[in-house]
Amino acid sequence: MPRYLISFDRGWMSFPEEDLPNVSKAAHAVIEEAKNTGVFVFSGGIADNEKTTPVTVDGMVTDGPYPESKEQVGGFTIVEVPTRADAIEWAAKIAAACRCAQEVREFLPDPRVDEWLAR
């Protein structure tokens, strides 16, 4: 079954600080629903001050993030659903809970990953 990355840019989430407990509660409720429905794979938020560490193909570690990079992932959820339309429905639920737009992207199919996840 296809897996989809539902994510948002860290700059897309904007609401008053006092709303954070309600947003968090709503977001966790959607994830709980996804778990109970059997479509949840993994999710996580990335701290605003989290340092990016680029590693080149030869293993060299450089400072990051790149200054020209304006967008950085703020959080994501991975769901496993039959269709893109299903992924979009979950993205809409997450968008409403988190009060910010979500981006939906399909992972390339990989039988080895399917094998690993089945273990």
PyRosetta script that sets phi, psi and omega in degrees:
from pyrosetta import init, pose_from_sequence

init()
pose = pose_from_sequence("MPRYLISFDRGWMSFPEEDLPNVSKAAHAVIEEAKNTGVFVFSGGIADNEKTTPVTVDGMVTDGPYPESKEQVGGFTIVEVPTRADAIEWAAKIAAACRCAQEVREFLPDPRVDEWLAR")
pose.set_psi(1, 141.6)
pose.set_omega(1, -178.9)
pose.set_phi(2, -65.0)
pose.set_psi(2, 146.9)
pose.set_omega(2, 174.5)
pose.set_phi(3, -111.8)
pose.set_psi(3, 143.5)
pose.set_omega(3, -178.2)
pose.set_phi(4, -127.1)
pose.set_psi(4, 140.7)
pose.set_omega(4, 173.4)
pose.set_phi(5, -95.1)
pose.set_psi(5, 121.4)
pose.set_omega(5, 174.8)
pose.set_phi(6, -111.0)
pose.set_psi(6, 118.1)
pose.set_omega(6, -174.2)
pose.set_phi(7, -142.1)
pose.set_psi(7, 166.6)
pose.set_omega(7, 175.7)
pose.set_phi(8, -138.8)
pose.set_psi(8, 151.8)
pose.set_omega(8, 176.0)
pose.set_phi(9, -76.9)
pose.set_psi(9, 142.3)
pose.set_omega(9, -177.7)
pose.set_phi(10, -58.8)
pose.set_psi(10, -27.1)
pose.set_omega(10, 179.7)
pose.set_phi(11, -80.4)
pose.set_psi(11, -9.2)
pose.set_omega(11, -177.4)
pose.set_phi(12, -80.5)
pose.set_psi(12, -23.6)
pose.set_omega(12, -176.3)
pose.set_phi(13, -89.2)
pose.set_psi(13, 115.8)
pose.set_omega(13, -178.3)
pose.set_phi(14, -145.6)
pose.set_psi(14, 112.5)
pose.set_omega(14, 176.6)
pose.set_phi(15, -155.6)
pose.set_psi(15, 162.1)
pose.set_omega(15, -179.8)
pose.set_phi(16, -60.4)
pose.set_psi(16, 141.6)
pose.set_omega(16, -178.7)
pose.set_phi(17, -52.4)
pose.set_psi(17, -36.5)
pose.set_omega(17, -178.2)
pose.set_phi(18, -68.5)
pose.set_psi(18, -14.1)
pose.set_omega(18, 177.8)
pose.set_phi(19, -84.6)
pose.set_psi(19, -9.8)
pose.set_omega(19, -175.5)
pose.set_phi(20, -54.0)
pose.set_psi(20, -45.0)
pose.set_omega(20, 179.3)
pose.set_phi(21, -59.3)
pose.set_psi(21, -39.9)
pose.set_omega(21, 179.0)
pose.set_phi(22, -69.5)
pose.set_psi(22, -38.8)
pose.set_omega(22, 178.4)
pose.set_phi(23, -65.5)
pose.set_psi(23, -44.2)
pose.set_omega(23, 179.3)
pose.set_phi(24, -60.8)
pose.set_psi(24, -45.1)
pose.set_omega(24, 179.4)
pose.set_phi(25, -61.6)
pose.set_psi(25, -43.7)
pose.set_omega(25, 180.0)
pose.set_phi(26, -65.9)
pose.set_psi(26, -41.7)
pose.set_omega(26, 179.8)
pose.set_phi(27, -64.4)
pose.set_psi(27, -43.5)
pose.set_omega(27, 178.9)
pose.set_phi(28, -65.0)
pose.set_psi(28, -32.9)
pose.set_omega(28, 178.3)
pose.set_phi(29, -65.5)
pose.set_psi(29, -40.0)
pose.set_omega(29, 178.6)
pose.set_phi(30, -66.4)
pose.set_psi(30, -42.7)
pose.set_omega(30, 179.0)
pose.set_phi(31, -64.0)
pose.set_psi(31, -40.4)
pose.set_omega(31, 177.0)
pose.set_phi(32, -61.5)
pose.set_psi(32, -40.7)
pose.set_omega(32, 176.8)
pose.set_phi(33, -62.1)
pose.set_psi(33, -43.8)
pose.set_omega(33, 179.1)
pose.set_phi(34, -62.5)
pose.set_psi(34, -40.1)
pose.set_omega(34, 177.4)
pose.set_phi(35, -63.4)
pose.set_psi(35, -46.8)
pose.set_omega(35, -178.5)
pose.set_phi(36, -65.4)
pose.set_psi(36, -27.2)
pose.set_omega(36, 179.6)
pose.set_phi(37, -84.0)
pose.set_psi(37, -16.2)
pose.set_omega(37, 178.5)
pose.set_phi(38, 88.0)
pose.set_psi(38, 14.9)
pose.set_omega(38, -178.8)
pose.set_phi(39, -103.4)
pose.set_psi(39, -12.2)
pose.set_omega(39, -176.4)
pose.set_phi(40, -72.1)
pose.set_psi(40, 133.1)
pose.set_omega(40, 173.5)
pose.set_phi(41, -112.0)
pose.set_psi(41, -52.6)
pose.set_omega(41, -176.5)
pose.set_phi(42, -168.7)
pose.set_psi(42, 153.9)
pose.set_omega(42, 173.8)
pose.set_phi(43, -152.8)
pose.set_psi(43, 163.5)
pose.set_omega(43, 177.1)
pose.set_phi(44, -175.2)
pose.set_psi(44, 154.4)
pose.set_omega(44, 174.1)
pose.set_phi(45, -107.7)
pose.set_psi(45, 153.1)
pose.set_omega(45, -179.7)
pose.set_phi(46, -115.8)
pose.set_psi(46, 125.9)
pose.set_omega(46, -177.2)
pose.set_phi(47, -60.4)
pose.set_psi(47, 143.1)
pose.set_omega(47, -179.8)
pose.set_phi(48, -59.1)
pose.set_psi(48, -33.0)
pose.set_omega(48, -176.7)
pose.set_phi(49, -97.0)
pose.set_psi(49, 11.7)
pose.set_omega(49, -179.1)
pose.set_phi(50, -67.1)
pose.set_psi(50, 123.9)
pose.set_omega(50, -179.0)
pose.set_phi(51, -73.4)
pose.set_psi(51, 137.0)
pose.set_omega(51, 174.6)
pose.set_phi(52, -92.9)
pose.set_psi(52, 133.6)
pose.set_omega(52, 179.8)
pose.set_phi(53, -123.5)
pose.set_psi(53, 95.6)
pose.set_omega(53, 177.0)
pose.set_phi(54, -69.1)
pose.set_psi(54, 138.1)
pose.set_omega(54, 176.8)
pose.set_phi(55, -123.7)
pose.set_psi(55, 122.5)
pose.set_omega(55, -176.8)
pose.set_phi(56, -77.4)
pose.set_psi(56, 171.6)
pose.set_omega(56, -177.8)
pose.set_phi(57, -62.5)
pose.set_psi(57, -23.7)
pose.set_omega(57, 178.1)
pose.set_phi(58, -94.0)
pose.set_psi(58, 7.7)
pose.set_omega(58, 176.5)
pose.set_phi(59, 90.7)
pose.set_psi(59, 0.7)
pose.set_omega(59, 179.6)
pose.set_phi(60, -71.1)
pose.set_psi(60, 133.2)
pose.set_omega(60, 178.6)
pose.set_phi(61, -96.9)
pose.set_psi(61, 130.8)
pose.set_omega(61, 178.9)
pose.set_phi(62, -122.0)
pose.set_psi(62, 163.5)
pose.set_omega(62, 176.9)
pose.set_phi(63, -71.2)
pose.set_psi(63, 151.0)
pose.set_omega(63, 178.8)
pose.set_phi(64, -149.6)
pose.set_psi(64, 177.2)
pose.set_omega(64, -3.1)
pose.set_phi(65, -75.5)
pose.set_psi(65, 168.3)
pose.set_omega(65, 176.8)
pose.set_phi(66, -63.7)
pose.set_psi(66, 133.2)
pose.set_omega(66, -176.7)
pose.set_phi(67, -61.1)
pose.set_psi(67, -29.3)
pose.set_omega(67, -178.9)
pose.set_phi(68, -79.0)
pose.set_psi(68, -7.7)
pose.set_omega(68, 180.0)
pose.set_phi(69, -79.5)
pose.set_psi(69, 112.0)
pose.set_omega(69, -178.3)
pose.set_phi(70, -93.1)
pose.set_psi(70, -22.8)
pose.set_omega(70, -177.7)
pose.set_phi(71, -110.7)
pose.set_psi(71, 137.1)
pose.set_omega(71, 175.6)
pose.set_phi(72, -139.8)
pose.set_psi(72, 139.5)
pose.set_omega(72, -179.4)
pose.set_phi(73, -63.7)
pose.set_psi(73, 132.1)
pose.set_omega(73, 178.2)
pose.set_phi(74, -99.5)
pose.set_psi(74, -27.0)
pose.set_omega(74, 179.3)
pose.set_phi(75, -175.6)
pose.set_psi(75, 164.6)
pose.set_omega(75, -177.1)
pose.set_phi(76, -156.9)
pose.set_psi(76, 160.5)
pose.set_omega(76, 172.6)
pose.set_phi(77, -138.7)
pose.set_psi(77, 140.0)
pose.set_omega(77, 175.0)
pose.set_phi(78, -112.6)
pose.set_psi(78, 126.6)
pose.set_omega(78, 177.4)
pose.set_phi(79, -121.8)
pose.set_psi(79, 153.5)
pose.set_omega(79, 176.6)
pose.set_phi(80, -118.4)
pose.set_psi(80, 106.5)
pose.set_omega(80, -174.3)
pose.set_phi(81, -136.6)
pose.set_psi(81, 158.7)
pose.set_omega(81, -176.0)
pose.set_phi(82, -64.4)
pose.set_psi(82, -35.9)
pose.set_omega(82, -173.0)
pose.set_phi(83, -136.4)
pose.set_psi(83, 162.2)
pose.set_omega(83, 174.9)
pose.set_phi(84, -60.7)
pose.set_psi(84, -36.9)
pose.set_omega(84, 178.3)
pose.set_phi(85, -59.5)
pose.set_psi(85, -39.5)
pose.set_omega(85, 177.0)
pose.set_phi(86, -64.1)
pose.set_psi(86, -42.2)
pose.set_omega(86, 178.7)
pose.set_phi(87, -62.6)
pose.set_psi(87, -39.0)
pose.set_omega(87, 178.9)
pose.set_phi(88, -65.2)
pose.set_psi(88, -37.8)
pose.set_omega(88, 176.5)
pose.set_phi(89, -61.4)
pose.set_psi(89, -42.6)
pose.set_omega(89, 177.9)
pose.set_phi(90, -66.9)
pose.set_psi(90, -38.9)
pose.set_omega(90, 177.9)
pose.set_phi(91, -61.5)
pose.set_psi(91, -38.2)
pose.set_omega(91, 179.1)
pose.set_phi(92, -64.9)
pose.set_psi(92, -40.1)
pose.set_omega(92, 178.0)
pose.set_phi(93, -64.7)
pose.set_psi(93, -42.6)
pose.set_omega(93, 179.7)
pose.set_phi(94, -66.8)
pose.set_psi(94, -41.5)
pose.set_omega(94, 179.2)
pose.set_phi(95, -59.8)
pose.set_psi(95, -44.1)
pose.set_omega(95, 179.5)
pose.set_phi(96, -64.4)
pose.set_psi(96, -42.9)
pose.set_omega(96, -178.5)
pose.set_phi(97, -67.6)
pose.set_psi(97, -42.5)
pose.set_omega(97, -176.0)
pose.set_phi(98, -88.0)
pose.set_psi(98, -7.4)
pose.set_omega(98, -180.0)
pose.set_phi(99, 59.6)
pose.set_psi(99, 37.9)
pose.set_omega(99, 174.7)
pose.set_phi(100, -156.3)
pose.set_psi(100, 153.6)
pose.set_omega(100, 179.7)
pose.set_phi(101, -59.8)
pose.set_psi(101, 153.0)
pose.set_omega(101, 178.3)
pose.set_phi(102, -126.1)
pose.set_psi(102, 150.7)
pose.set_omega(102, 177.5)
pose.set_phi(103, -110.3)
pose.set_psi(103, 138.3)
pose.set_omega(103, -178.8)
pose.set_phi(104, -115.4)
pose.set_psi(104, 126.6)
pose.set_omega(104, 178.2)
pose.set_phi(105, -138.3)
pose.set_psi(105, 137.7)
pose.set_omega(105, -179.8)
pose.set_phi(106, -88.6)
pose.set_psi(106, 136.3)
pose.set_omega(106, 173.4)
pose.set_phi(107, -75.5)
pose.set_psi(107, 147.0)
pose.set_omega(107, 173.8)
pose.set_phi(108, -66.3)
pose.set_psi(108, 139.6)
pose.set_omega(108, 178.5)
pose.set_phi(109, -66.6)
pose.set_psi(109, 142.0)
pose.set_omega(109, 179.5)
pose.set_phi(110, -149.3)
pose.set_psi(110, 107.2)
pose.set_omega(110, -178.0)
pose.set_phi(111, -57.7)
pose.set_psi(111, -31.5)
pose.set_omega(111, 179.2)
pose.set_phi(112, -66.2)
pose.set_psi(112, -41.5)
pose.set_omega(112, 178.2)
pose.set_phi(113, -64.2)
pose.set_psi(113, -42.1)
pose.set_omega(113, 176.6)
pose.set_phi(114, -56.2)
pose.set_psi(114, -43.0)
pose.set_omega(114, 178.7)
pose.set_phi(115, -61.4)
pose.set_psi(115, -47.2)
pose.set_omega(115, -178.5)
pose.set_phi(116, -63.2)
pose.set_psi(116, -42.6)
pose.set_omega(116, -178.4)
pose.set_phi(117, -69.6)
pose.set_psi(117, -26.9)
pose.set_omega(117, -179.5)
pose.set_phi(118, -71.8)
pose.set_psi(118, -18.2)
pose.set_omega(118, -177.5)
pose.set_phi(119, -73.4)
pose.dump_pdb("model.pdb")
